[in-house]
Amino acid sequence: MSITTAGPAAAPAAAAKVETPFQRFVSEFAASKLALFGLAVFTMIALIAIFAPWIAPQNPYDLAQLDIMDGRLEPGARSGDGTMTYWLGTDDQGRDMLSGIMYGLRISLTVGAGSALIACVVGASLGLLAAYAGGRTDSAIMRLVDLQLSFPAILAALMILAFLGKGILNVVIALVLVEWAYYARTVRGSALVERRREYIEAAHCLALPTRRIIFRHLLPNCLPPLIVVMTMQVARAIALEATLSFLGLGVPITEPSLGLLIANGYEYMLSGKYWISFYPGIALLITIVSINLVGDHLRDVLNPRLKK
């Protein structure tokens, strides 16, 4: 008569590996091939922008490298001295369009990501303050948010830049003033929900400092919707900067972004020289779509109520 002893192998539940929240997030995000494709495309675009000074055939910001005689050459044409091939053609200043797009991506991504980050810090801080303080502070901040959101973003940015003037720094300031309200409203809504939970009451019972309660307990639980909004706002800021530059109120002409490159070729669209506006427009479109693909799936992953 034999007795069988149940070992660890007989308990699959004990052998099951427990996923960390980060591992669960990665696995759920990787389930979407479209989001992974968007992330790969955006990563490639970001790397091109970062290493543009080393991989671009020409520095389009250096006027000494531009030859006006090479202006408006079609894609695949060679320079007048035969030392360079313009694979995407040139604009009216003789600027290599491939190099211009690489450097333009640097400006667009810097302005978009920089303004979104600053607006996130400002808006999230005001949203947390409104939710935690309540009362008149909450009313004052939210009325300011309502006033900001009542103006169309492009109109508000145009008015601000008409007062500040051109320049990368001024564009960033204008975008921050336009975007901060979205973060404030998002964080306030999440913080109001989290403020009623037990761990906040426990922190109050332990007499923890207000700063620690807000930034160590309340803010981390508001991060998922904040990350989604920030991802979407980066794409929105890039598109808004391109619009402002296209209208002539964005970055200076000596440092063209994608919007200014598109504007440079707008007058030649009907004369057959489509490439001056077409290729920067395609680069801008791919950049915005790739960010939106990532942000759209992040929204599904970080918000359990939207999971299918």
Phi, psi and omega per residue, in radians:
M1 nan 2.109 -3.067
S2 -1.913 2.542 3.130
I3 -1.963 2.196 -3.132
T4 -1.660 2.187 3.140
T5 -1.743 2.231 -3.135
A6 -1.359 2.103 3.140
G7 -1.750 -2.956 -3.141
P8 -1.066 -0.514 -3.107
A9 -1.184 -0.397 -3.118
A10 -1.444 -0.043 -3.141
A11 -2.054 1.436 -3.098
P12 -1.115 -0.485 -3.136
A13 -1.154 -0.616 3.136
A14 -1.274 -0.504 -3.109
A15 -1.474 -0.182 -3.107
A16 -1.147 2.382 -3.138
K17 -1.446 2.260 -3.132
V18 -1.554 2.178 3.133
E19 -1.418 2.461 3.017
T20 -1.356 2.808 3.101
P21 -0.982 -0.650 3.137
F22 -1.182 -0.729 3.108
Q23 -1.112 -0.670 3.105
R24 -1.140 -0.708 3.114
F25 -1.102 -0.770 -3.131
V26 -1.099 -0.775 -3.117
S27 -1.148 -0.675 3.127
E28 -1.238 -0.655 3.110
F29 -1.187 -0.697 -3.117
A30 -1.220 -0.204 3.131
A31 -1.202 -0.339 3.141
S32 -1.750 1.959 3.120
K33 -1.197 -0.542 3.136
L34 -1.165 -0.714 3.112
A35 -1.171 -0.689 3.098
L36 -1.121 -0.671 3.088
F37 -1.103 -0.786 3.105
G38 -1.075 -0.711 3.122
L39 -1.138 -0.710 3.123
A40 -1.134 -0.734 3.130
V41 -1.130 -0.784 -3.137
F42 -1.151 -0.647 3.089
T43 -1.084 -0.733 3.113
M44 -1.124 -0.728 3.119
I45 -1.112 -0.748 3.131
A46 -1.101 -0.708 3.118
L47 -1.146 -0.698 3.093
I48 -1.079 -0.731 3.138
A49 -1.152 -0.725 -3.103
I50 -1.155 -0.757 -3.051
F51 -1.719 0.306 -3.133
A52 -0.956 -0.749 -3.134
P53 -1.068 -0.379 -3.088
W54 -1.747 -0.399 -3.070
I55 -1.931 -0.270 -3.125
A56 -1.265 2.406 3.127
P57 -1.115 -0.415 -3.039
Q58 -2.586 2.617 3.004
N59 -1.604 1.790 -3.051
P60 -1.225 -0.197 3.116
Y61 -1.533 -0.234 -3.133
D62 -1.595 1.855 -3.087
L63 -1.122 -0.404 3.140
A64 -1.197 -0.400 -3.134
Q65 -1.566 -0.083 -3.109
L66 -1.667 2.433 3.101
D67 -2.130 2.006 -3.089
I68 -1.088 -0.388 3.111
M69 -1.238 -0.311 3.090
D70 -1.632 0.236 -3.100
G71 -1.192 2.434 3.056
R72 1.038 0.659 3.048
L73 -1.402 2.508 -3.094
E74 -1.314 2.812 3.139
P75 -0.986 2.379 -3.137
G76 1.565 -0.112 3.139
A77 -1.292 2.715 3.110
R78 -1.763 2.718 3.139
S79 -1.188 2.891 -3.098
G80 -1.058 -0.602 3.129
D81 -1.556 0.000 3.071
G82 1.296 0.249 -3.090
T83 -1.666 -0.140 -3.022
M84 -2.565 2.500 3.069
T85 -1.902 2.218 3.134
Y86 -1.617 1.620 -3.020
W87 -1.155 -0.524 3.099
L88 -1.951 0.269 3.128
G89 1.428 -3.001 3.136
T90 -2.295 2.851 3.078
D91 -1.656 -2.938 -3.056
D92 -1.235 -0.253 3.111
Q93 -1.662 0.048 -3.073
G94 1.405 0.276 -3.123
R95 -1.422 2.290 3.082
D96 -1.118 2.134 -3.056
M97 -1.161 -0.622 3.112
L98 -1.096 -0.799 3.104
S99 -1.164 -0.689 3.122
G100 -1.076 -0.679 3.117
I101 -1.176 -0.738 3.132
M102 -1.068 -0.801 3.124
Y103 -1.271 -0.588 3.103
G104 -1.129 -0.597 3.069
L105 -1.097 -0.621 3.107
R106 -1.055 -0.819 -3.126
I107 -1.136 -0.825 -3.071
S108 -1.112 -0.792 -3.127
L109 -1.221 -0.653 3.122
T110 -1.123 -0.819 3.134
V111 -1.140 -0.783 -3.109
G112 -1.136 -0.896 -3.116
A113 -1.204 -0.704 -3.129
G114 -1.126 -0.813 3.137
S115 -1.164 -0.657 3.123
A116 -1.147 -0.689 3.140
L117 -1.157 -0.805 3.138
I118 -1.134 -0.770 3.118
A119 -1.098 -0.598 3.110
C120 -1.124 -0.777 3.135
V121 -1.105 -0.821 -3.118
V122 -1.151 -0.882 -3.091
G123 -1.133 -0.736 -3.141
A124 -1.130 -0.695 3.124
S125 -1.100 -0.794 3.128
L126 -1.187 -0.635 3.098
G127 -1.143 -0.734 3.080
L128 -1.115 -0.743 3.132
L129 -1.081 -0.744 -3.133
A130 -1.117 -0.752 -3.103
A131 -1.234 -0.672 -3.066
Y132 -1.382 -0.715 -3.096
A133 -1.355 -0.743 -3.128
G134 1.175 -2.920 3.057
G135 1.055 -2.403 -3.089
R136 -1.171 -0.593 3.118
T137 -1.081 -0.815 3.106
D138 -1.065 -0.791 -3.123
S139 -1.099 -0.747 -3.113
A140 -1.131 -0.787 -3.114
I141 -1.163 -0.745 -3.085
M142 -1.272 -0.516 3.046
R143 -1.192 -0.617 3.066
L144 -1.159 -0.665 3.075
V145 -1.117 -0.784 3.122
D146 -1.073 -0.687 3.116
L147 -1.135 -0.720 -3.140
Q148 -1.139 -0.757 -3.090
L149 -1.318 -0.214 3.114
S150 -1.309 -0.331 3.113
F151 -1.630 2.397 3.003
P152 -1.040 2.452 -3.041
A153 -1.033 -0.756 -3.093
I154 -1.169 -0.647 3.125
L155 -1.167 -0.775 3.126
A156 -1.104 -0.737 3.134
A157 -1.143 -0.689 3.109
L158 -1.099 -0.722 3.128
M159 -1.149 -0.708 -3.132
I160 -1.160 -0.771 -3.125
L161 -1.259 -0.491 3.051
A162 -1.115 -0.505 3.106
F163 -1.497 -0.721 -3.069
L164 -1.458 -0.575 -3.069
G165 1.651 3.110 -3.110
K166 -1.257 2.926 3.088
G167 2.286 2.571 -3.118
I168 -1.086 -0.771 -3.137
L169 -1.090 -0.715 3.133
N170 -1.168 -0.617 3.083
V171 -1.134 -0.746 3.106
V172 -1.065 -0.771 3.123
I173 -1.058 -0.766 -3.139
A174 -1.095 -0.747 -3.128
L175 -1.183 -0.648 3.093
V176 -1.097 -0.788 -3.138
L177 -1.144 -0.449 3.139
V178 -1.469 -0.589 -2.941
E179 -1.690 -0.376 -2.973
W180 -1.033 -0.527 -3.068
A181 -1.133 -0.567 3.126
Y182 -1.109 -0.734 3.120
Y183 -1.181 -0.727 -3.113
A184 -1.061 -0.790 -3.123
R185 -1.176 -0.703 -3.141
T186 -1.126 -0.834 -3.105
V187 -1.174 -0.693 3.130
R188 -1.050 -0.779 3.138
G189 -1.069 -0.756 3.116
S190 -1.206 -0.697 -3.104
A191 -1.169 -0.603 3.115
L192 -1.110 -0.628 3.096
V193 -1.225 -0.819 -3.099
E194 -1.184 -0.508 -3.086
R195 -1.107 -0.441 -3.112
R196 -1.544 -0.004 -3.085
R197 -1.432 2.897 -3.003
E198 -1.174 -0.604 -3.063
Y199 -1.182 -0.493 3.060
I200 -1.259 -0.703 3.084
E201 -1.110 -0.681 3.108
A202 -1.128 -0.669 3.113
A203 -1.123 -0.651 3.077
H204 -1.167 -0.685 3.141
C205 -1.139 -0.533 3.114
L206 -1.446 0.014 3.116
A207 1.027 0.701 3.092
L208 -1.249 2.632 3.116
P209 -1.065 2.584 -3.119
T210 -1.023 -0.721 -3.132
R211 -1.053 -0.709 -3.133
R212 -1.204 -0.679 3.126
I213 -1.088 -0.726 -3.077
I214 -1.243 -0.880 -2.977
F215 -1.600 -0.329 -3.139
R216 -1.789 -0.381 -3.080
H217 -2.091 -0.811 -3.055
L218 -1.375 -0.864 -3.077
L219 -1.062 -0.816 -3.125
P220 -0.988 -0.565 3.141
N221 -1.420 -0.126 3.049
C222 -1.733 0.012 -3.045
L223 -1.194 -0.711 -3.093
P224 -0.920 -0.939 3.102
P225 -1.164 -0.517 3.127
L226 -1.157 -0.694 3.122
I227 -1.114 -0.741 3.137
V228 -1.097 -0.820 -3.138
V229 -1.089 -0.717 -3.122
M230 -1.125 -0.703 3.112
T231 -1.059 -0.809 3.127
M232 -1.153 -0.657 -3.100
Q233 -1.245 -0.460 3.048
V234 -1.096 -0.816 3.105
A235 -1.104 -0.686 3.137
R236 -1.161 -0.688 3.130
A237 -1.161 -0.674 3.106
I238 -1.107 -0.771 3.121
A239 -1.151 -0.675 -3.136
L240 -1.202 -0.701 3.089
E241 -1.102 -0.718 3.111
A242 -1.092 -0.673 3.103
T243 -1.126 -0.781 -3.134
L244 -1.125 -0.716 3.119
S245 -1.182 -0.642 3.101
F246 -1.092 -0.628 3.131
L247 -1.415 -0.082 3.086
G248 1.570 0.222 -3.129
L249 -2.009 0.208 -3.087
G250 -1.727 -2.157 -3.094
V251 -1.295 2.740 3.135
P252 -1.184 2.779 -3.078
I253 -1.177 -0.375 3.126
T254 -1.331 -0.262 3.109
E255 -2.286 1.273 -2.993
P256 -1.227 2.343 2.966
S257 -1.631 -3.075 -3.130
L258 -1.096 -0.642 3.133
G259 -1.120 -0.692 3.132
L260 -1.260 -0.600 3.067
L261 -1.107 -0.691 3.088
I262 -1.126 -0.722 -3.134
A263 -1.138 -0.595 -3.122
N264 -1.098 -0.521 -3.104
G265 -1.800 0.067 -3.075
Y266 -1.085 -0.698 -3.089
E267 -1.274 -0.215 -3.126
Y268 -1.784 0.074 -3.064
M269 -1.077 -0.670 -3.087
L270 -1.542 -0.003 3.141
S271 -1.788 0.180 3.097
G272 1.620 -0.163 -3.130
K273 -1.647 1.119 -3.037
Y274 -1.196 -0.507 -2.956
W275 -1.118 -0.407 -3.075
I276 -1.146 -0.636 3.097
S277 -1.772 -0.495 -2.995
F278 -1.156 -0.889 -3.061
Y279 -1.189 -0.747 3.017
P280 -1.077 -0.612 3.092
G281 -1.132 -0.692 3.099
I282 -1.132 -0.732 3.118
A283 -1.086 -0.731 3.115
L284 -1.131 -0.743 -3.133
L285 -1.104 -0.796 -3.132
I286 -1.098 -0.711 3.139
T287 -1.081 -0.848 -3.096
I288 -1.173 -0.732 -3.130
V289 -1.142 -0.708 -3.136
S290 -1.113 -0.716 3.106
I291 -1.153 -0.710 -3.135
N292 -1.176 -0.593 3.084
L293 -1.100 -0.748 3.115
V294 -1.166 -0.815 -3.104
G295 -1.131 -0.639 -3.126
D296 -1.147 -0.708 3.124
H297 -1.311 -0.583 3.049
L298 -1.024 -0.669 3.107
R299 -1.064 -0.722 3.135
D300 -1.212 -0.651 -3.092
V301 -1.294 -0.730 -3.041
L302 -1.492 -0.167 3.102
N303 -2.056 1.745 -3.081
P304 -1.032 -0.477 -3.125
R305 -1.205 -0.313 -3.138
L306 -1.695 -0.033 -3.131
K307 -1.236 2.467 -3.115
K308 -1.683 nan nan
